Amino acid sequence: EIVLTQSPGTLSLSPGERATLSCRASQSVSSSYLAWYQQKPGQAPRLLIYGASSRATGIPDRFSGSGSGTDFTLTISRLEPEDFAVYCCQQYGSSPYTFGQGTKLEIK
Amino acid sequence: QVQLVQSGSELKKPGASVKVSCKASGYSFTTYAMNWVRQAPGQGLEWMGWINTNTGNPTYAQGFTGRFVFSLDTSVSTAYLQISSLKAEDTAVYYCARVPYSGGWYFDYWGQGTLVTVSS
């Protein structure tokens, strides 16, 4: 089973700043099968990025994903108030499909 | 528009059973696999497995065999999760989420979640 470790656990930033979130896999994720989700309290996760770098339908271009192998990054170029949430990564290169524990992005 | 609408919250006693439904609309039900994902209070997401919406064949992740059953009623585009012999540690929000057969196993639409609380 591939274990995903996200860092930092909590990130405190101000609107307008740039956010960089990390997701590290315990073994290589095949074909960059890595997705990112945003989850707000009391809501279901929302797909942001799939295939490590492809934005899902309707996702603003301030969200971008990069990386390959074992190291992946989600970048939010300029934070909007609605971006403060929990972000988690998920690998789907091999079953079982696993999620990271999440990074909480909070307003500084 | 695509929607996955789940049944409401449940409060159950230990040892009881629960059945959660997930009704799909806005797309062809059998063109996407249906998955189930668990989120315990304050915890991360855990993939439970999936059901083939064409054949009805379920696949369970490790740790979700025996007491967990996935099923379908394709006539009403609905997937079900049944959990038997409930334990306190089954307390969680359960999500259904679809995955396209043609493409990677990422979850593009999710139900709103169903909170199952197990308490005496």
Contacts between the chains, C-beta under 8 A, distances in Angstrom:
chain1	res1	chain2	res2	distance
A	31	B	104	7.9
A	33	B	104	5.2
A	33	B	105	7.4
A	33	B	106	7.8
A	35	B	104	7.8
A	35	B	106	4.0
A	35	B	107	7.6
A	37	B	45	7.9
A	37	B	107	7.7
A	43	B	112	7.7
A	44	B	95	5.8
A	44	B	97	8.0
A	44	B	110	3.9
A	44	B	111	6.5
A	44	B	112	5.7
A	44	B	113	5.5
A	45	B	45	6.8
A	45	B	95	7.6
A	45	B	97	8.0
A	45	B	107	7.3
A	45	B	110	5.8
A	46	B	110	7.6
A	47	B	106	6.4
A	47	B	107	6.3
A	47	B	108	5.2
A	47	B	109	7.9
A	50	B	104	6.2
A	50	B	106	4.4
A	50	B	108	7.8
A	51	B	104	6.5
A	56	B	108	6.6
A	88	B	44	6.4
A	88	B	45	6.3
A	90	B	45	7.5
A	90	B	106	6.7
A	90	B	107	7.6
A	92	B	104	5.3
A	92	B	105	3.8
A	92	B	106	5.6
A	95	B	61	7.7
A	95	B	105	7.9
A	96	B	47	5.9
A	96	B	61	4.7
A	96	B	62	6.6
A	97	B	47	4.7
A	97	B	105	5.6
A	98	B	47	6.9
A	99	B	44	5.5
A	99	B	45	4.2
A	99	B	46	7.1
A	99	B	47	7.2
A	100	B	44	7.0
A	101	B	44	4.5
A	102	B	44	5.6
